[in-house]
Amino acid sequence: MQPEAGTIALGERETLVITVESEQYYLTDEDVRTLLFYGKPAPVCQAHRTTKEDGSTAVTVSIEGYAAINTAGRGVKIFTRVGYYILPLVSFQRVARGEAVSAPIFPLIPEFPGGSG
């Protein structure tokens, strides 16, 4: 099954929201800074809301993948459990700075050694 294209957008408290295949993931502002300024991979998280028997709501956060700058330094790869994605580094930076509302992310087809896949 081929992953679908998605979007990345600026959310509340400077969090980047990644939407793919009806799933939402996010990168915190601290993780975005770590990715952009130090070039280190950043965790891609997902929040899960559950309602307890007493009616209260509990939120659990889990790491569902990571984001990293590609080896050429021109793109950001996003790895999640639903697929692999890529977007230009310039687009990622523009969304992170608030210069753009959102940017498309595209499915990344992994290369297979010894063949065209």
N, CA, C and O atoms as a GROMACS GRO file, in nm:
protein
  468
    1MET      N    1   0.084  -0.118   0.000
    1MET     CA    2   0.000   0.000   0.000
    1MET      C    3   0.088   0.124   0.000
    1MET      O    4   0.178   0.136   0.083
    2GLN      N    5   0.063   0.214  -0.091
    2GLN     CA    6   0.140   0.338  -0.108
    2GLN      C    7   0.089   0.445  -0.011
    2GLN      O    8  -0.031   0.468  -0.004
    3PRO      N    9   0.179   0.512   0.066
    3PRO     CA   10   0.134   0.621   0.154
    3PRO      C   11   0.083   0.739   0.072
    3PRO      O   12   0.126   0.760  -0.041
    4GLU      N   13  -0.008   0.815   0.130
    4GLU     CA   14  -0.066   0.932   0.064
    4GLU      C   15   0.012   1.057   0.104
    4GLU      O   16   0.083   1.058   0.205
    5ALA      N   17  -0.003   1.161   0.024
    5ALA     CA   18   0.058   1.290   0.056
    5ALA      C   19  -0.014   1.350   0.177
    5ALA      O   20  -0.127   1.312   0.208
    6GLY      N   21   0.051   1.442   0.244
    6GLY     CA   22  -0.008   1.506   0.360
    6GLY      C   23   0.032   1.652   0.368
    6GLY      O   24   0.076   1.710   0.268
    7THR      N   25   0.017   1.710   0.486
    7THR     CA   26   0.054   1.850   0.506
    7THR      C   27   0.126   1.866   0.639
    7THR      O   28   0.115   1.783   0.730
    8ILE      N   29   0.198   1.976   0.647
    8ILE     CA   30   0.259   2.017   0.773
    8ILE      C   31   0.215   2.162   0.795
    8ILE      O   32   0.220   2.243   0.702
    9ALA      N   33   0.173   2.194   0.917
    9ALA     CA   34   0.121   2.327   0.945
    9ALA      C   35   0.163   2.370   1.085
    9ALA      O   36   0.194   2.287   1.170
   10LEU      N   37   0.162   2.500   1.106
   10LEU     CA   38   0.196   2.554   1.237
   10LEU      C   39   0.072   2.547   1.326
   10LEU      O   40  -0.035   2.595   1.289
   11GLY      N   41   0.087   2.485   1.443
   11GLY     CA   42  -0.024   2.470   1.536
   11GLY      C   43  -0.007   2.560   1.657
   11GLY      O   44   0.066   2.659   1.653
   12GLU      N   45  -0.076   2.525   1.764
   12GLU     CA   46  -0.070   2.602   1.888
   12GLU      C   47   0.069   2.593   1.950
   12GLU      O   48   0.137   2.491   1.939
   13ARG      N   49   0.109   2.700   2.016
   13ARG     CA   50   0.236   2.709   2.087
   13ARG      C   51   0.355   2.671   2.000
   13ARG      O   52   0.447   2.604   2.045
   14GLU      N   53   0.352   2.714   1.873
   14GLU     CA   54   0.460   2.693   1.777
   14GLU      C   55   0.490   2.545   1.752
   14GLU      O   56   0.602   2.511   1.714
   15THR      N   57   0.392   2.460   1.772
   15THR     CA   58   0.406   2.318   1.742
   15THR      C   59   0.375   2.295   1.595
   15THR      O   60   0.281   2.355   1.542
   16LEU      N   61   0.452   2.210   1.529
   16LEU     CA   62   0.423   2.176   1.391
   16LEU      C   63   0.334   2.053   1.389
   16LEU      O   64   0.366   1.951   1.450
   17VAL      N   65   0.222   2.061   1.318
   17VAL     CA   66   0.125   1.952   1.309
   17VAL      C   67   0.140   1.886   1.172
   17VAL      O   68   0.131   1.952   1.069
   18ILE      N   69   0.162   1.756   1.174
   18ILE     CA   70   0.178   1.677   1.052
   18ILE      C   71   0.052   1.594   1.035
   18ILE      O   72   0.016   1.517   1.123
   19THR      N   73  -0.017   1.610   0.922
   19THR     CA   74  -0.140   1.536   0.896
   19THR      C   75  -0.119   1.448   0.774
   19THR      O   76  -0.093   1.497   0.664
   20VAL      N   77  -0.131   1.316   0.794
   20VAL     CA   78  -0.121   1.219   0.686
   20VAL      C   79  -0.222   1.107   0.709
   20VAL      O   80  -0.234   1.055   0.820
   21GLU      N   81  -0.293   1.071   0.604
   21GLU     CA   82  -0.386   0.958   0.609
   21GLU      C   83  -0.476   0.962   0.732
   21GLU      O   84  -0.488   0.862   0.802
   22SER      N   85  -0.537   1.075   0.758
   22SER     CA   86  -0.628   1.099   0.870
   22SER      C   87  -0.563   1.078   1.008
   22SER      O   88  -0.633   1.065   1.109
   23GLU      N   89  -0.432   1.076   1.012
   23GLU     CA   90  -0.358   1.069   1.138
   23GLU      C   91  -0.293   1.205   1.160
   23GLU      O   92  -0.252   1.271   1.064
   24GLN      N   93  -0.282   1.247   1.287
   24GLN     CA   94  -0.213   1.372   1.319
   24GLN      C   95  -0.098   1.344   1.412
   24GLN      O   96  -0.111   1.275   1.514
   25TYR      N   97   0.016   1.398   1.375
   25TYR     CA   98   0.138   1.389   1.454
   25TYR      C   99   0.186   1.531   1.480
   25TYR      O  100   0.137   1.626   1.418
   26TYR      N  101   0.281   1.546   1.570
   26TYR     CA  102   0.334   1.680   1.593
   26TYR      C  103   0.480   1.678   1.634
   26TYR      O  104   0.532   1.578   1.684
   27LEU      N  105   0.543   1.792   1.609
   27LEU     CA  106   0.680   1.819   1.654
   27LEU      C  107   0.673   1.941   1.745
   27LEU      O  108   0.618   2.044   1.705
   28THR      N  109   0.726   1.931   1.865
   28THR     CA  110   0.723   2.045   1.956
   28THR      C  111   0.821   2.153   1.908
   28THR      O  112   0.909   2.125   1.827
   29ASP      N  113   0.804   2.274   1.958
   29ASP     CA  114   0.893   2.383   1.917
   29ASP      C  115   1.038   2.355   1.955
   29ASP      O  116   1.129   2.391   1.881
   30GLU      N  117   1.060   2.291   2.068
   30GLU     CA  118   1.196   2.256   2.109
   30GLU      C  119   1.258   2.154   2.014
   30GLU      O  120   1.376   2.165   1.979
   31ASP      N  121   1.178   2.056   1.972
   31ASP     CA  122   1.228   1.955   1.880
   31ASP      C  123   1.256   2.014   1.742
   31ASP      O  124   1.349   1.972   1.674
   32VAL      N  125   1.175   2.112   1.700
   32VAL     CA  126   1.198   2.179   1.572
   32VAL      C  127   1.331   2.254   1.577
   32VAL      O  128   1.409   2.250   1.482
   33ARG      N  129   1.356   2.323   1.688
   33ARG     CA  130   1.484   2.394   1.703
   33ARG      C  131   1.601   2.298   1.701
   33ARG      O  132   1.703   2.326   1.638
   34THR      N  133   1.588   2.186   1.770
   34THR     CA  134   1.694   2.085   1.770
   34THR      C  135   1.722   2.035   1.630
   34THR      O  136   1.838   2.018   1.591
   35LEU      N  137   1.618   2.012   1.554
   35LEU     CA  138   1.632   1.964   1.416
   35LEU      C  139   1.699   2.070   1.328
   35LEU      O  140   1.792   2.038   1.254
   36LEU      N  141   1.653   2.193   1.336
   36LEU     CA  142   1.704   2.297   1.247
   36LEU      C  143   1.841   2.351   1.287
   36LEU      O  144   1.926   2.373   1.200
   37PHE      N  145   1.864   2.373   1.414
   37PHE     CA  146   1.989   2.436   1.456
   37PHE      C  147   2.104   2.338   1.478
   37PHE      O  148   2.220   2.371   1.454
   38TYR      N  149   2.072   2.216   1.523
   38TYR     CA  150   2.177   2.119   1.553
   38TYR      C  151   2.181   2.004   1.453
   38TYR      O  152   2.276   1.925   1.453
   39GLY      N  153   2.079   1.993   1.369
   39GLY     CA  154   2.076   1.887   1.269
   39GLY      C  155   2.052   1.749   1.325
   39GLY      O  156   2.077   1.649   1.258
   40LYS      N  157   2.003   1.742   1.448
   40LYS     CA  158   1.978   1.612   1.512
   40LYS      C  159   1.834   1.569   1.487
   40LYS      O  160   1.744   1.654   1.481
   41PRO      N  161   1.809   1.438   1.473
   41PRO     CA  162   1.671   1.390   1.453
   41PRO      C  163   1.581   1.430   1.570
   41PRO      O  164   1.626   1.439   1.684
   42ALA      N  165   1.455   1.453   1.538
   42ALA     CA  166   1.357   1.495   1.639
   42ALA      C  167   1.242   1.394   1.642
   42ALA      O  168   1.202   1.344   1.538
   43PRO      N  169   1.189   1.364   1.761
   43PRO     CA  170   1.078   1.269   1.769
   43PRO      C  171   0.948   1.327   1.714
   43PRO      O  172   0.916   1.444   1.736
   44VAL      N  173   0.876   1.244   1.642
   44VAL     CA  174   0.742   1.277   1.593
   44VAL      C  175   0.645   1.209   1.688
   44VAL      O  176   0.646   1.087   1.700
   45CYS      N  177   0.561   1.288   1.754
   45CYS     CA  178   0.472   1.236   1.858
   45CYS      C  179   0.326   1.237   1.813
   45CYS      O  180   0.289   1.303   1.717
   46GLN      N  181   0.246   1.161   1.886
   46GLN     CA  182   0.102   1.159   1.864
   46GLN      C  183   0.034   1.156   1.999
   46GLN      O  184   0.076   1.084   2.090
   47ALA      N  185  -0.072   1.236   2.013
   47ALA     CA  186  -0.148   1.241   2.137
   47ALA      C  187  -0.272   1.155   2.124
   47ALA      O  188  -0.341   1.159   2.022
   48HIS      N  189  -0.301   1.076   2.227
   48HIS     CA  190  -0.419   0.991   2.230
   48HIS      C  191  -0.506   1.033   2.347
   48HIS      O  192  -0.459   1.038   2.461
   49ARG      N  193  -0.632   1.062   2.320
   49ARG     CA  194  -0.726   1.100   2.426
   49ARG      C  195  -0.815   0.981   2.458
   49ARG      O  196  -0.869   0.916   2.369
   50THR      N  197  -0.828   0.953   2.587
   50THR     CA  198  -0.918   0.847   2.632
   50THR      C  199  -1.007   0.901   2.742
   50THR      O  200  -0.965   0.984   2.823
   51THR      N  201  -1.132   0.853   2.745
   51THR     CA  202  -1.226   0.893   2.849
   51THR      C  203  -1.234   0.781   2.952
   51THR      O  204  -1.260   0.665   2.918
   52LYS      N  205  -1.212   0.818   3.077
   52LYS     CA  206  -1.217   0.720   3.185
   52LYS      C  207  -1.362   0.696   3.227
   52LYS      O  208  -1.452   0.768   3.183
   53GLU      N  209  -1.383   0.597   3.310
   53GLU     CA  210  -1.517   0.563   3.357
   53GLU      C  211  -1.583   0.676   3.435
   53GLU      O  212  -1.705   0.692   3.432
   54ASP      N  213  -1.502   0.756   3.506
   54ASP     CA  214  -1.558   0.866   3.584
   54ASP      C  215  -1.586   0.991   3.499
   54ASP      O  216  -1.628   1.093   3.552
   55GLY      N  217  -1.563   0.983   3.368
   55GLY     CA  218  -1.593   1.093   3.278
   55GLY      C  219  -1.476   1.186   3.250
   55GLY      O  220  -1.485   1.273   3.164
   56SER      N  221  -1.366   1.168   3.323
   56SER     CA  222  -1.250   1.254   3.298
   56SER      C  223  -1.176   1.207   3.173
   56SER      O  224  -1.190   1.093   3.129
   57THR      N  225  -1.099   1.297   3.118
   57THR     CA  226  -1.025   1.268   2.996
   57THR      C  227  -0.876   1.259   3.028
   57THR      O  228  -0.822   1.343   3.099
   58ALA      N  229  -0.812   1.156   2.976
   58ALA     CA  230  -0.668   1.138   2.994
   58ALA      C  231  -0.601   1.149   2.857
   58ALA      O  232  -0.652   1.097   2.758
   59VAL      N  233  -0.488   1.216   2.855
   59VAL     CA  234  -0.412   1.230   2.731
   59VAL      C  235  -0.278   1.161   2.749
   59VAL      O  236  -0.204   1.189   2.843
   60THR      N  237  -0.248   1.070   2.659
   60THR     CA  238  -0.118   1.005   2.660
   60THR      C  239  -0.046   1.043   2.531
   60THR      O  240  -0.108   1.055   2.425
   61VAL      N  241   0.083   1.063   2.540
   61VAL     CA  242   0.164   1.101   2.426
   61VAL      C  243   0.261   0.988   2.397
   61VAL      O  244   0.326   0.936   2.488
   62SER      N  245   0.270   0.951   2.270
   62SER     CA  246   0.364   0.846   2.233
   62SER      C  247   0.448   0.892   2.114
   62SER      O  248   0.401   0.968   2.030
   63ILE      N  249   0.571   0.845   2.109
   63ILE     CA  250   0.659   0.875   1.997
   63ILE      C  251   0.626   0.775   1.888
   63ILE      O  252   0.635   0.654   1.908
   64GLU      N  253   0.588   0.826   1.771
   64GLU     CA  254   0.544   0.741   1.661
   64GLU      C  255   0.640   0.743   1.543
   64GLU      O  256   0.613   0.682   1.440
   65GLY      N  257   0.751   0.812   1.556
   65GLY     CA  258   0.847   0.819   1.448
   65GLY      C  259   0.949   0.928   1.475
   65GLY      O  260   0.969   0.969   1.589
   66TYR      N  261   1.013   0.975   1.368
   66TYR     CA  262   1.110   1.083   1.386
   66TYR      C  263   1.123   1.162   1.257
   66TYR      O  264   1.083   1.117   1.149
   67ALA      N  265   1.179   1.280   1.270
   67ALA     CA  266   1.207   1.368   1.156
   67ALA      C  267   1.356   1.397   1.155
   67ALA      O  268   1.417   1.417   1.260
   68ALA      N  269   1.415   1.399   1.035
   68ALA     CA  270   1.558   1.424   1.023
   68ALA      C  271   1.586   1.497   0.892
   68ALA      O  272   1.513   1.482   0.794
   69ILE      N  273   1.692   1.576   0.893
   69ILE     CA  274   1.735   1.642   0.771
   69ILE      C  275   1.808   1.538   0.687
   69ILE      O  276   1.890   1.462   0.739
   70ASN      N  277   1.779   1.535   0.556
   70ASN     CA  278   1.842   1.433   0.472
   70ASN      C  279   1.991   1.462   0.455
   70ASN      O  280   2.039   1.569   0.491
   71THR      N  281   2.062   1.365   0.401
   71THR     CA  282   2.208   1.376   0.394
   71THR      C  283   2.256   1.490   0.306
   71THR      O  284   2.365   1.543   0.327
   72ALA      N  285   2.176   1.530   0.207
   72ALA     CA  286   2.214   1.642   0.121
   72ALA      C  287   2.189   1.776   0.191
   72ALA      O  288   2.240   1.880   0.147
   73GLY      N  289   2.110   1.776   0.299
   73GLY     CA  290   2.081   1.900   0.371
   73GLY      C  291   1.977   1.987   0.305
   73GLY      O  292   1.965   2.105   0.339
   74ARG      N  293   1.902   1.931   0.212
   74ARG     CA  294   1.802   2.011   0.139
   74ARG      C  295   1.659   1.971   0.168
   74ARG      O  296   1.566   2.037   0.121
   75GLY      N  297   1.640   1.866   0.243
   75GLY     CA  298   1.504   1.820   0.270
   75GLY      C  299   1.491   1.767   0.411
   75GLY      O  300   1.590   1.739   0.479
   76VAL      N  301   1.367   1.753   0.455
   76VAL     CA  302   1.337   1.695   0.585
   76VAL      C  303   1.259   1.566   0.560
   76VAL      O  304   1.155   1.567   0.495
   77LYS      N  305   1.311   1.457   0.611
   77LYS     CA  306   1.243   1.328   0.600
   77LYS      C  307   1.164   1.306   0.729
   77LYS      O  308   1.213   1.331   0.838
   78ILE      N  309   1.041   1.260   0.713
   78ILE     CA  310   0.955   1.232   0.828
   78ILE      C  311   0.916   1.085   0.821
   78ILE      O  312   0.856   1.040   0.724
   79PHE      N  313   0.951   1.012   0.924
   79PHE     CA  314   0.920   0.869   0.932
   79PHE      C  315   0.812   0.847   1.037
   79PHE      O  316   0.830   0.883   1.153
   80THR      N  317   0.700   0.788   0.997
   80THR     CA  318   0.591   0.755   1.090
   80THR      C  319   0.553   0.609   1.069
   80THR      O  320   0.604   0.542   0.980
   81ARG      N  321   0.463   0.562   1.152
   81ARG     CA  322   0.420   0.423   1.137
   81ARG      C  323   0.330   0.402   1.016
   81ARG      O  324   0.308   0.289   0.975
   82VAL      N  325   0.276   0.511   0.958
   82VAL     CA  326   0.193   0.497   0.838
   82VAL      C  327   0.271   0.518   0.709
   82VAL      O  328   0.217   0.494   0.601
   83GLY      N  329   0.395   0.563   0.717
   83GLY     CA  330   0.476   0.580   0.597
   83GLY      C  331   0.591   0.675   0.616
   83GLY      O  332   0.613   0.730   0.724
   84TYR      N  333   0.666   0.693   0.507
   84TYR     CA  334   0.781   0.781   0.505
   84TYR      C  335   0.747   0.900   0.416
   84TYR      O  336   0.685   0.883   0.311
   85TYR      N  337   0.788   1.018   0.456
   85TYR     CA  338   0.754   1.141   0.383
   85TYR      C  339   0.875   1.232   0.373
   85TYR      O  340   0.972   1.219   0.448
   86ILE      N  341   0.868   1.327   0.278
   86ILE     CA  342   0.976   1.423   0.261
   86ILE      C  343   0.917   1.556   0.218
   86ILE      O  344   0.813   1.561   0.153
   87LEU      N  345   0.983   1.664   0.256
   87LEU     CA  346   0.949   1.796   0.208
   87LEU      C  347   1.077   1.878   0.202
   87LEU      O  348   1.172   1.849   0.275
   88PRO      N  349   1.080   1.980   0.116
   88PRO     CA  350   1.201   2.063   0.107
   88PRO      C  351   1.229   2.133   0.241
   88PRO      O  352   1.137   2.176   0.310
   89LEU      N  353   1.355   2.144   0.274
   89LEU     CA  354   1.395   2.210   0.398
   89LEU      C  355   1.344   2.354   0.402
   89LEU      O  356   1.304   2.402   0.507
   90VAL      N  357   1.346   2.422   0.288
   90VAL     CA  358   1.300   2.561   0.282
   90VAL      C  359   1.151   2.569   0.320
   90VAL      O  360   1.112   2.660   0.393
   91SER      N  361   1.070   2.477   0.273
   91SER     CA  362   0.928   2.476   0.308
   91SER      C  363   0.908   2.450   0.456
   91SER      O  364   0.825   2.514   0.521
   92PHE      N  365   0.985   2.355   0.511
   92PHE     CA  366   0.978   2.325   0.654
   92PHE      C  367   1.013   2.449   0.735
   92PHE      O  368   0.944   2.482   0.832
   93GLN      N  369   1.121   2.518   0.697
   93GLN     CA  370   1.163   2.638   0.769
   93GLN      C  371   1.058   2.748   0.762
   93GLN      O  372   1.032   2.816   0.861
   94ARG      N  373   0.998   2.767   0.645
   94ARG     CA  374   0.896   2.872   0.629
   94ARG      C  375   0.775   2.846   0.718
   94ARG      O  376   0.720   2.939   0.777
   95VAL      N  377   0.733   2.720   0.728
   95VAL     CA  378   0.619   2.688   0.815
   95VAL      C  379   0.660   2.706   0.962
   95VAL      O  380   0.583   2.760   1.040
   96ALA      N  381   0.778   2.661   0.998
   96ALA     CA  382   0.825   2.672   1.137
   96ALA      C  383   0.837   2.817   1.181
   96ALA      O  384   0.812   2.848   1.297
   97ARG      N  385   0.874   2.907   1.090
   97ARG     CA  386   0.887   3.049   1.124
   97ARG      C  387   0.754   3.124   1.115
   97ARG      O  388   0.746   3.240   1.155
   98GLY      N  389   0.650   3.057   1.064
   98GLY     CA  390   0.521   3.123   1.051
   98GLY      C  391   0.506   3.203   0.923
   98GLY      O  392   0.408   3.277   0.908
   99GLU      N  393   0.598   3.191   0.830
   99GLU     CA  394   0.592   3.262   0.704
   99GLU      C  395   0.492   3.198   0.608
   99GLU      O  396   0.440   3.264   0.518
  100ALA      N  397   0.466   3.069   0.626
  100ALA     CA  398   0.369   2.996   0.545
  100ALA      C  399   0.272   2.926   0.638
  100ALA      O  400   0.311   2.878   0.745
  101VAL      N  401   0.147   2.919   0.598
  101VAL     CA  402   0.045   2.854   0.681
  101VAL      C  403   0.067   2.704   0.685
  101VAL      O  404   0.056   2.642   0.791
  102SER      N  405   0.097   2.646   0.569
  102SER     CA  406   0.120   2.502   0.562
  102SER      C  407   0.205   2.470   0.441
  102SER      O  408   0.230   2.557   0.357
  103ALA      N  409   0.248   2.346   0.432
  103ALA     CA  410   0.325   2.299   0.316
  103ALA      C  411   0.291   2.153   0.293
  103ALA      O  412   0.265   2.079   0.388
  104PRO      N  413   0.292   2.110   0.168
  104PRO     CA  414   0.264   1.969   0.141
  104PRO      C  415   0.385   1.882   0.174
  104PRO      O  416   0.500   1.925   0.158
  105ILE      N  417   0.358   1.763   0.218
  105ILE     CA  418   0.464   1.663   0.235
  105ILE      C  419   0.431   1.549   0.138
  105ILE      O  420   0.315   1.518   0.112
  106PHE      N  421   0.534   1.488   0.088
  106PHE     CA  422   0.518   1.388  -0.017
  106PHE      C  423   0.568   1.252   0.028
  106PHE      O  424   0.663   1.243   0.105
  107PRO      N  425   0.503   1.144  -0.019
  107PRO     CA  426   0.549   1.010   0.016
  107PRO      C  427   0.692   0.988  -0.033
  107PRO      O  428   0.728   1.028  -0.144
  108LEU      N  429   0.771   0.925   0.048
  108LEU     CA  430   0.909   0.892   0.014
  108LEU      C  431   0.913   0.743  -0.012
  108LEU      O  432   0.883   0.662   0.076
  109ILE      N  433   0.949   0.707  -0.132
  109ILE     CA  434   0.957   0.566  -0.166
  109ILE      C  435   1.100   0.521  -0.137
  109ILE      O  436   1.194   0.569  -0.200
  110PRO      N  437   1.117   0.428  -0.041
  110PRO     CA  438   1.252   0.386  -0.007
  110PRO      C  439   1.318   0.312  -0.124
  110PRO      O  440   1.253   0.239  -0.199
  111GLU      N  441   1.447   0.334  -0.137
  111GLU     CA  442   1.522   0.266  -0.241
  111GLU      C  443   1.558   0.126  -0.194
  111GLU      O  444   1.596   0.106  -0.079
  112PHE      N  445   1.547   0.032  -0.285
  112PHE     CA  446   1.581  -0.105  -0.252
  112PHE      C  447   1.712  -0.140  -0.322
  112PHE      O  448   1.727  -0.116  -0.442
  113PRO      N  449   1.807  -0.197  -0.248
  113PRO     CA  450   1.935  -0.230  -0.311
  113PRO      C  451   1.915  -0.338  -0.418
  113PRO      O  452   1.839  -0.433  -0.400
  114GLY      N  453   1.984  -0.320  -0.530
  114GLY     CA  454   1.984  -0.422  -0.633
  114GLY      C  455   1.863  -0.420  -0.725
  114GLY      O  456   1.843  -0.513  -0.802
  115GLY      N  457   1.782  -0.317  -0.718
  115GLY     CA  458   1.665  -0.313  -0.806
  115GLY      C  459   1.594  -0.180  -0.799
  115GLY      O  460   1.632  -0.092  -0.723
  116SER      N  461   1.492  -0.167  -0.878
  116SER     CA  462   1.418  -0.042  -0.882
  116SER      C  463   1.298  -0.042  -0.789
  116SER      O  464   1.222   0.054  -0.787
  117GLY      N  465   1.280  -0.148  -0.711
  117GLY     CA  466   1.176  -0.150  -0.611
  117GLY      C  467   1.057  -0.221  -0.653
  117GLY      O  468   0.961  -0.230  -0.576
   0.00000   0.00000   0.00000
